[in-house]
Amino acid sequence: MTMTRDGNTVWHVRSGKWSWPPGNELSGRRLGIVGTGQIGLRVAEIGKAFRVSNVIGYDPIRNDKFSAIGGEYVQSLATIFLHSDIIVIACALTAASKGMVNRRMLKLLRPDSILINCARGAIIDQKALTEMLKEGRFRAGLDVYEGLEGEELPPNHPLRSVPERPVDFHSTDPYTWRNTFFPGWIAA
């Protein structure tokens, strides 16, 4: 669990505070999912396990399984951005979804909102995203970037200049993940 928390939590504990810092609890938060296919459905199931208050979804193709676990569909993408504490982008990149999370959508997010993109970078307007993250308009977790699907973020990429960089690499390979984050320094 410690590996999944941001560095602020580690420093919070190291400074002698044992209580959970505010703002990191999933329980009671509203989860919005853009794309309710297999990945979006799994995110909803995990959110339910962590007792999010409700799960709303936006997808032109309705998934009965999403509704069966208590997910509620909304009519517009803007509703997801207005009424969710955590927004997960999990839809396919298509002509319709390219750039659909634009500046107007990003402006709807509150400062305590978290935007997670685990789909494709081109779904979000990268310029607007970078500018708003630099301004501290919201928080984000990113592992996909427009034009760099599956590739390392170049050293001069604008997202690297965002304070508390919300970037990682896109990989579901457990071998790669294990050897990157646990390179032998964890006691057996």
Residue pairs with C-beta under 8 A, 6 or more apart in sequence:
2 9
2 10
3 181
5 24
6 24
6 164
8 21
9 21
9 24
12 21
23 112
26 47
26 50
26 51
26 52
26 86
27 50
27 51
27 52
27 53
28 51
28 52
28 53
29 52
29 53
29 85
29 86
30 52
30 53
30 54
30 56
30 83
30 84
30 85
30 86
31 43
31 44
31 47
31 52
31 54
31 55
31 56
31 84
31 85
31 86
31 88
32 55
32 56
32 57
32 58
32 80
32 81
32 83
32 84
32 86
32 87
32 88
33 40
33 43
33 44
33 55
33 56
33 57
33 58
33 71
33 80
33 87
33 88
33 90
34 40
34 57
34 58
34 59
34 77
34 80
34 87
34 88
34 89
34 90
34 91
34 101
34 119
35 58
35 59
35 89
35 90
35 91
35 92
35 119
36 44
36 57
36 58
36 59
36 62
36 63
36 66
36 71
36 73
36 90
37 59
37 61
37 63
37 90
37 91
37 92
39 90
39 118
39 119
40 57
40 59
40 63
40 66
40 88
40 90
40 91
41 63
41 65
41 66
41 69
41 71
43 88
43 90
44 55
44 57
44 66
44 69
44 71
45 69
47 55
47 86
48 55
48 69
48 70
52 86
54 70
54 72
55 69
55 70
55 71
55 72
56 71
56 72
56 73
56 74
56 79
56 80
56 83
56 84
57 63
57 66
57 71
57 72
57 73
57 74
57 80
58 73
58 74
58 76
58 77
58 79
58 80
59 66
59 73
59 91
60 96
62 73
66 73
67 73
74 80
74 83
77 100
77 101
77 105
78 105
78 108
80 87
81 87
81 105
81 106
81 108
81 109
82 108
84 113
85 112
85 113
85 114
86 113
86 114
86 116
87 109
87 113
87 114
87 115
87 116
88 116
88 118
89 101
89 115
89 116
89 117
89 118
89 119
89 123
89 124
90 118
90 119
91 97
91 119
91 123
92 119
92 120
93 119
93 120
93 122
93 123
97 123
98 122
98 123
99 122
99 123
99 124
99 125
100 123
101 115
101 123
101 124
101 125
101 129
102 125
102 128
103 125
103 128
103 132
106 115
106 124
106 125
106 128
106 129
106 132
106 137
106 138
107 132
107 137
109 115
109 132
109 137
109 138
110 138
111 136
111 137
111 138
112 138
112 139
113 138
113 139
114 138
114 139
114 140
114 141
115 124
115 129
115 138
115 139
115 140
115 141
116 140
116 141
116 142
117 123
117 124
117 140
117 141
117 142
117 143
117 144
118 143
118 144
118 170
119 144
120 144
120 146
120 149
121 142
121 144
121 145
121 146
121 147
121 148
121 149
122 146
122 147
124 146
126 145
126 146
126 158
126 159
127 158
129 140
129 159
130 158
130 159
130 162
132 138
133 140
133 159
133 162
133 166
134 161
134 162
134 163
136 163
139 164
139 166
140 166
141 166
141 168
142 159
142 166
142 167
142 168
143 167
143 168
143 169
143 170
143 171
144 170
145 151
145 153
145 157
145 159
145 167
148 154
148 157
149 170
150 170
152 169
153 159
153 160
153 167
159 165
159 166
159 167
160 167
169 180
171 177
